[in-house]
């Protein structure tokens, strides 16, 4: 009798432990989904299946941990197939959950324009050791336009620049939104600026701003190293800039090539005006070929003029 009660108590404890683990997993799933929602990671065709599967698992866990039962049955020529409990809840959720994308639609966003590129040191040249500060790359007046509006806005959630020449490759991450008129946090060498933050593109709306990027990781490309590399006699090809923006689950790209010969001419003039000292900044001039537009996933190329 005592052995039977002991086995029964162990069985109950094991069942309670399983339920506790499933409840913790369910809480983890709910928290993960809430984080995705509140960080602007909308449902897209690429991740809709993952969302449905996650919610289906959550429904199955709820059916397992809560009392009561749910069941499904199919009859094919006299052969009956039945599913009950957690399995039935999983099938119901993954097969018959509402298709949110077909109901609401997805905003279609285009990268309307990138007006120019600005290179300079992060630290003001009036300070000591400014030459060894990071390179700052600013994309001026980056414009995103909603071309297929829905009831939902689109969210610009991340931006990245890849800078390359020869066998050198560098990654830049956004640090500030510059040339702001409101909520600015500073002024001076970098102009008015505010901390970088995600942007919202309303239906029929336009998002336009200038963003300053710095090397990632920091201190991986200093200003003096960059200028000396651009002026090196062995450097003959182009400097390539690749820009990527993640908007509502889609990647918008923009690429351009800066001829080294044109950069050398510009830097030589800057050194002459500085009486041989290290240039402080340079801003290439751009000419737009045709309509300056890049649609989802396409590339816009804008050549540098000397």
Secondary structure by P-SEA (a helix, b strand, c coil): caaaaaaaaaaaaaaaaaaaaaaaaaaaaaaaaaaaaaaccccccccaaaaaaaaaaaaaaaaaacccccbbbbbcccbbbbbccaaaaaaaaacccccccccbbbbbbccccccbbbbbbccccccccccccbbbbbbccccccccccccbbbbbcbbbbbbbcccbbbbbbbcccccccccccccccccccccbbbbbbcccbbbbbbbbbbccccccccaaaaaaaaacccccbbbbbbbbbbcccbbbbbbbbbcaaaaaaaaaaaaaaaccccccbbbbbbbbcccccccccbbbbbbbcc
